[in-house]
Amino acid sequence: ATPQPASTLPPSPFKKTNTKKPQKHPLAPCVPSFMKSPDDQTGISGGVASFVCQALGEPKPRITWMKKGKKVSSQRFEVIEFDDGSGSVLRIQPLRTHRDEAVYECTAANSLGEINASAKLTVLEEEQIPHGFPSIDMGPQLKVVERTRTATMLCAASGNPDPEIFWLKDFLPVDIESSSGRIKQLRSGALQIENSEESDQGKYECVAVNSAGTRYSAPANLYVRGKTRRTSSLIIRRPPRLLSASRPGC
């Protein structure tokens, strides 16, 4: 895909705007500041929308999501927290045109202060989808890989302008930067995971974004299995209790 002119670049819904990492040493108290605030998004009725909100601060800020001044609550709304406690993702699925079109607000608060950021969600019916809206031409498929092997999750998308591709794992953005080069996104859009670990196992989605809107692929599971050892026929004939005792743990 060719680079888009700056005027047509869409907001990057999953890229951090502040890449400063929380320090492990005790910090002086400080008011919250956003690492990533939610961006406006255009989705399709029946599809998915995700808003990301992450913040720094000491004490660690608490993230809350609001819609029309009320805390979000619906069976179709899910808040998924980052493992490091830096924030959360608000995921809405399946989208409903009139119910879900609104401004969503993220609040990060600690004992020293509070900050807010908002994003507008637009939901299109099928007949309203404009020319150039992203299309997922090839999404990821279920894959099983042995531990330490390379796993590649495929994704190809088209649109006008050419969409940018992002990856989610278990509904959270894949953190490529902190993988020390082990996880890469190829120019094709595919996600390549070298030296696979059990922690890589999960549900993956690719997301195509351009100035016309956002399209999600169907999710696909990646399973990472421990390496199996070949056993001789002599060992197989041993009593079961000896077999289980000699079998390596997973």
LUMLUMMI-283902 format. One record per residue (C-alpha): residue in three letters; x, y, z; residue number from 1. Coordinates in nm, 4 decimals. Layout:
REM residues N
<ala,<X,Y,Z>,NUM>,
...
This chain:
REM residues 250
<ala,<0.0000,0.0000,0.0000>,1>,
<thr,<0.1286,0.3464,-0.0858>,2>,
<pro,<0.1575,0.6084,0.1896>,3>,
<gln,<-0.1445,0.8362,0.2165>,4>,
<pro,<-0.1143,1.2143,0.1983>,5>,
<ala,<-0.1208,1.3738,0.5404>,6>,
<ser,<-0.4615,1.5319,0.4709>,7>,
<thr,<-0.6266,1.1914,0.4199>,8>,
<leu,<-0.4590,1.0005,0.7018>,9>,
<pro,<-0.7255,0.8671,0.9390>,10>,
<pro,<-0.6971,0.8822,1.3150>,11>,
<ser,<-0.4982,0.5842,1.4430>,12>,
<pro,<-0.7432,0.4189,1.6824>,13>,
<phe,<-0.4872,0.1813,1.8329>,14>,
<lys,<-0.1616,0.3841,1.8287>,15>,
<lys,<-0.0393,0.5476,2.1463>,16>,
<thr,<0.0066,0.9249,2.1205>,17>,
<asn,<0.2298,0.9310,2.4296>,18>,
<thr,<0.4826,0.6465,2.4209>,19>,
<lys,<0.6342,0.7255,2.7598>,20>,
<lys,<0.6304,0.4094,2.9704>,21>,
<pro,<0.5357,0.3949,3.3378>,22>,
<gln,<0.8456,0.3779,3.5583>,23>,
<lys,<0.8925,0.0840,3.7911>,24>,
<his,<1.0537,0.2944,4.0651>,25>,
<pro,<0.8410,0.4894,4.3134>,26>,
<leu,<0.7165,0.8103,4.1520>,27>,
<ala,<0.6315,1.1514,4.2849>,28>,
<pro,<0.2545,1.2029,4.2787>,29>,
<cys,<0.1332,1.3466,3.9478>,30>,
<val,<-0.1939,1.4226,3.7745>,31>,
<pro,<-0.3141,1.1889,3.4966>,32>,
<ser,<-0.2031,1.2334,3.1355>,33>,
<phe,<-0.3219,1.0368,2.8331>,34>,
<met,<-0.0983,0.7815,2.6626>,35>,
<lys,<-0.3816,0.7103,2.4194>,36>,
<ser,<-0.7187,0.8803,2.3959>,37>,
<pro,<-1.0128,0.7545,2.1886>,38>,
<asp,<-1.0555,0.8651,1.8255>,39>,
<asp,<-1.3718,0.9246,1.6235>,40>,
<gln,<-1.4778,0.6105,1.4424>,41>,
<thr,<-1.7164,0.5114,1.1631>,42>,
<gly,<-1.8427,0.1545,1.1657>,43>,
<ile,<-2.1092,-0.0597,1.0039>,44>,
<ser,<-2.4382,-0.1783,1.1515>,45>,
<gly,<-2.3825,-0.5320,1.2801>,46>,
<gly,<-2.0073,-0.4758,1.2990>,47>,
<val,<-1.7635,-0.3750,1.5715>,48>,
<ala,<-1.6242,-0.0561,1.7227>,49>,
<ser,<-1.3365,-0.0282,1.9715>,50>,
<phe,<-1.2172,0.2791,2.1596>,51>,
<val,<-0.8832,0.2783,2.3420>,52>,
<cys,<-0.8036,0.4868,2.6496>,53>,
<gln,<-0.4737,0.4664,2.8428>,54>,
<ala,<-0.3291,0.7093,3.0947>,55>,
<leu,<-0.0246,0.7719,3.3119>,56>,
<gly,<-0.0301,0.9153,3.6627>,57>,
<glu,<0.0604,0.8524,4.0247>,58>,
<pro,<-0.1439,0.7096,4.1871>,59>,
<lys,<-0.2369,0.5065,3.8799>,60>,
<pro,<-0.5477,0.6621,3.7231>,61>,
<arg,<-0.8797,0.4816,3.7153>,62>,
<ile,<-1.0415,0.4716,3.3700>,63>,
<thr,<-1.4181,0.4988,3.3275>,64>,
<trp,<-1.6338,0.5131,3.0137>,65>,
<met,<-1.9437,0.7277,2.9739>,66>,
<lys,<-2.2152,0.7629,2.7107>,67>,
<lys,<-2.4443,1.0654,2.7245>,68>,
<gly,<-2.3286,1.1356,3.0798>,69>,
<lys,<-2.3978,0.7854,3.2087>,70>,
<lys,<-2.1600,0.4972,3.2705>,71>,
<val,<-2.1795,0.2527,2.9789>,72>,
<ser,<-2.3874,-0.0557,3.0481>,73>,
<ser,<-2.5184,-0.2984,2.7903>,74>,
<gln,<-2.4769,-0.6620,2.6993>,75>,
<arg,<-2.3233,-0.5406,2.3741>,76>,
<phe,<-2.0705,-0.3183,2.5529>,77>,
<glu,<-1.7566,-0.4712,2.6990>,78>,
<val,<-1.4676,-0.3028,2.8785>,79>,
<ile,<-1.1395,-0.4945,2.8480>,80>,
<glu,<-0.8537,-0.3830,3.0728>,81>,
<phe,<-0.4860,-0.3845,2.9767>,82>,
<asp,<-0.2711,-0.6266,3.1769>,83>,
<asp,<-0.0470,-0.3443,3.3021>,84>,
<gly,<-0.3436,-0.1501,3.4392>,85>,
<ser,<-0.2769,0.1469,3.2103>,86>,
<gly,<-0.6302,0.1669,3.0777>,87>,
<ser,<-0.8969,-0.0196,2.8848>,88>,
<val,<-1.0732,-0.0763,2.5552>,89>,
<leu,<-1.4438,-0.0104,2.5140>,90>,
<arg,<-1.5756,-0.2617,2.2602>,91>,
<ile,<-1.9261,-0.2403,2.1126>,92>,
<gln,<-2.0602,-0.5418,1.9222>,93>,
<pro,<-2.2815,-0.5782,1.7281>,94>,
<leu,<-2.3279,-0.2130,1.6367>,95>,
<arg,<-2.6778,-0.0691,1.6170>,96>,
<thr,<-2.7269,0.2455,1.4077>,97>,
<his,<-2.9565,0.4565,1.6234>,98>,
<arg,<-2.8741,0.3116,1.9648>,99>,
<asp,<-2.4973,0.3377,1.9433>,100>,
<glu,<-2.4375,0.6583,1.7477>,101>,
<ala,<-2.3179,0.8913,2.0213>,102>,
<val,<-2.0215,1.0641,2.1785>,103>,
<tyr,<-1.8298,0.8370,2.4159>,104>,
<glu,<-1.6169,0.9840,2.6923>,105>,
<cys,<-1.3145,0.8381,2.8670>,106>,
<thr,<-1.2228,0.9730,3.2103>,107>,
<ala,<-0.8877,0.9102,3.3805>,108>,
<ala,<-0.8861,1.0115,3.7459>,109>,
<asn,<-0.6674,0.9799,4.0528>,110>,
<ser,<-0.6506,1.1606,4.3863>,111>,
<leu,<-0.4761,1.4602,4.2251>,112>,
<gly,<-0.7004,1.5268,3.9300>,113>,
<glu,<-0.9122,1.4150,3.6396>,114>,
<ile,<-0.8888,1.4391,3.2609>,115>,
<asn,<-1.1450,1.3633,2.9917>,116>,
<ala,<-1.1386,1.2784,2.6235>,117>,
<ser,<-1.4270,1.2049,2.3913>,118>,
<ala,<-1.4846,1.0395,2.0530>,119>,
<lys,<-1.7843,1.0248,1.8210>,120>,
<leu,<-1.9155,0.6948,1.6868>,121>,
<thr,<-2.0963,0.6956,1.3534>,122>,
<val,<-2.2760,0.3762,1.2470>,123>,
<leu,<-2.3691,0.3239,0.8810>,124>,
<glu,<-2.6338,0.0979,0.7349>,125>,
<glu,<-2.5236,-0.1211,0.4435>,126>,
<glu,<-2.6749,0.1116,0.1831>,127>,
<gln,<-2.4912,0.4111,0.3359>,128>,
<ile,<-2.1412,0.2639,0.3044>,129>,
<pro,<-1.9411,0.5036,0.0858>,130>,
<his,<-1.7119,0.4150,-0.2016>,131>,
<gly,<-1.3636,0.3439,-0.0693>,132>,
<phe,<-1.4797,0.2105,0.2695>,133>,
<pro,<-1.2269,-0.0540,0.3847>,134>,
<ser,<-1.2859,-0.4141,0.2837>,135>,
<ile,<-1.1169,-0.7186,0.4374>,136>,
<asp,<-1.0130,-0.9243,0.1347>,137>,
<met,<-0.8447,-1.1959,0.3402>,138>,
<gly,<-0.8731,-1.2345,0.7150>,139>,
<pro,<-0.6837,-1.4538,0.9621>,140>,
<gln,<-0.7647,-1.8244,0.9867>,141>,
<leu,<-0.7444,-2.0697,1.2766>,142>,
<lys,<-0.3831,-2.1773,1.3227>,143>,
<val,<-0.1999,-2.4274,1.5414>,144>,
<val,<0.1756,-2.3821,1.5848>,145>,
<glu,<0.4397,-2.5569,1.7929>,146>,
<arg,<0.6121,-2.3530,2.0617>,147>,
<thr,<0.9301,-2.1765,1.9348>,148>,
<arg,<0.8038,-2.1959,1.5739>,149>,
<thr,<0.6966,-1.8957,1.3633>,150>,
<ala,<0.3249,-1.8242,1.3294>,151>,
<thr,<0.1857,-1.5964,1.0582>,152>,
<met,<-0.1679,-1.4588,1.0762>,153>,
<leu,<-0.2728,-1.3307,0.7338>,154>,
<cys,<-0.4649,-1.0140,0.6526>,155>,
<ala,<-0.5223,-0.8246,0.3295>,156>,
<ala,<-0.7473,-0.5202,0.2932>,157>,
<ser,<-0.8444,-0.2728,0.0240>,158>,
<gly,<-1.0109,0.0665,0.0126>,159>,
<asn,<-0.9626,0.4237,-0.1053>,160>,
<pro,<-0.7426,0.5635,0.0371>,161>,
<asp,<-0.5431,0.2463,0.1040>,162>,
<pro,<-0.6332,0.1367,0.4586>,163>,
<glu,<-0.3862,0.0989,0.7412>,164>,
<ile,<-0.3990,-0.2396,0.9133>,165>,
<phe,<-0.3943,-0.2920,1.2889>,166>,
<trp,<-0.4076,-0.6136,1.4917>,167>,
<leu,<-0.6009,-0.7036,1.8060>,168>,
<lys,<-0.5434,-1.0020,2.0343>,169>,
<asp,<-0.8250,-1.0866,2.2734>,170>,
<phe,<-0.9770,-0.7455,2.1850>,171>,
<leu,<-0.6633,-0.5499,2.2886>,172>,
<pro,<-0.4127,-0.3881,2.0479>,173>,
<val,<-0.1111,-0.6089,1.9749>,174>,
<asp,<0.1914,-0.4350,2.1254>,175>,
<ile,<0.4508,-0.4831,1.8520>,176>,
<glu,<0.6941,-0.2240,1.9869>,177>,
<ser,<0.7536,-0.3978,2.3201>,178>,
<ser,<0.8089,-0.7447,2.1665>,179>,
<ser,<1.1812,-0.6789,2.1017>,180>,
<gly,<1.1350,-0.7624,1.7342>,181>,
<arg,<0.9746,-1.1016,1.7987>,182>,
<ile,<0.6396,-0.9815,1.6643>,183>,
<lys,<0.6328,-0.7973,1.3319>,184>,
<gln,<0.3681,-0.6643,1.0998>,185>,
<leu,<0.4700,-0.7394,0.7423>,186>,
<arg,<0.4175,-0.4997,0.4520>,187>,
<ser,<0.1381,-0.7265,0.3317>,188>,
<gly,<-0.0479,-0.6579,0.6580>,189>,
<ala,<0.0146,-1.0068,0.7989>,190>,
<leu,<0.1234,-1.0471,1.1612>,191>,
<gln,<0.4362,-1.2602,1.2054>,192>,
<ile,<0.5162,-1.4063,1.5475>,193>,
<glu,<0.8615,-1.5606,1.5793>,194>,
<asn,<0.9624,-1.8053,1.8524>,195>,
<ser,<0.6000,-1.8574,1.9511>,196>,
<glu,<0.5167,-1.8734,2.3216>,197>,
<glu,<0.2095,-1.9938,2.5090>,198>,
<ser,<0.1327,-1.6284,2.5858>,199>,
<asp,<0.0802,-1.5684,2.2105>,200>,
<gln,<-0.2212,-1.7988,2.2142>,201>,
<gly,<-0.5488,-1.6153,2.1724>,202>,
<lys,<-0.8124,-1.4700,1.9431>,203>,
<tyr,<-0.6753,-1.2419,1.6692>,204>,
<glu,<-0.8514,-0.9834,1.4519>,205>,
<cys,<-0.7162,-0.7504,1.1880>,206>,
<val,<-0.8686,-0.4055,1.1517>,207>,
<ala,<-0.8547,-0.1931,0.8360>,208>,
<val,<-0.8819,0.1845,0.8812>,209>,
<asn,<-0.8957,0.4730,0.6355>,210>,
<ser,<-1.0649,0.8128,0.6238>,211>,
<ala,<-1.3929,0.6498,0.5134>,212>,
<gly,<-1.4243,0.4191,0.8133>,213>,
<thr,<-1.3171,0.1066,0.9997>,214>,
<arg,<-1.3719,-0.2594,0.9129>,215>,
<tyr,<-1.2962,-0.5609,1.1370>,216>,
<ser,<-1.2102,-0.9101,1.0180>,217>,
<ala,<-1.3748,-1.2164,1.1641>,218>,
<pro,<-1.1685,-1.3363,1.4637>,219>,
<ala,<-0.9396,-1.6392,1.4372>,220>,
<asn,<-0.7753,-1.8398,1.7146>,221>,
<leu,<-0.4041,-1.9086,1.7357>,222>,
<tyr,<-0.3110,-2.2130,1.9436>,223>,
<val,<0.0469,-2.2670,2.0625>,224>,
<arg,<0.1318,-2.6244,2.1560>,225>,
<gly,<0.4242,-2.7591,2.3515>,226>,
<lys,<0.6708,-2.9621,2.1452>,227>,
<thr,<0.5930,-3.3338,2.1393>,228>,
<arg,<0.8654,-3.5937,2.1873>,229>,
<arg,<0.8822,-3.9036,1.9796>,230>,
<thr,<0.8459,-4.2168,2.1896>,231>,
<ser,<0.9755,-4.5595,2.0930>,232>,
<ser,<0.7544,-4.8665,2.0834>,233>,
<leu,<0.9451,-4.9992,2.3837>,234>,
<ile,<0.8400,-4.7021,2.5983>,235>,
<ile,<0.4817,-4.7256,2.4800>,236>,
<arg,<0.4590,-5.0804,2.6167>,237>,
<arg,<0.5432,-4.9651,2.9689>,238>,
<pro,<0.2671,-4.9502,3.2293>,239>,
<pro,<0.0596,-4.6286,3.2093>,240>,
<arg,<0.1830,-4.5005,3.5468>,241>,
<leu,<0.5423,-4.4984,3.4180>,242>,
<leu,<0.4352,-4.3288,3.0962>,243>,
<ser,<0.2656,-4.0425,3.2799>,244>,
<ala,<0.5580,-4.0039,3.5163>,245>,
<ser,<0.8086,-3.9725,3.2313>,246>,
<arg,<0.5976,-3.7421,3.0136>,247>,
<pro,<0.7231,-3.3809,3.0170>,248>,
<gly,<0.4887,-3.1167,3.1497>,249>,
<cys,<0.3077,-2.8861,2.9034>,250>,
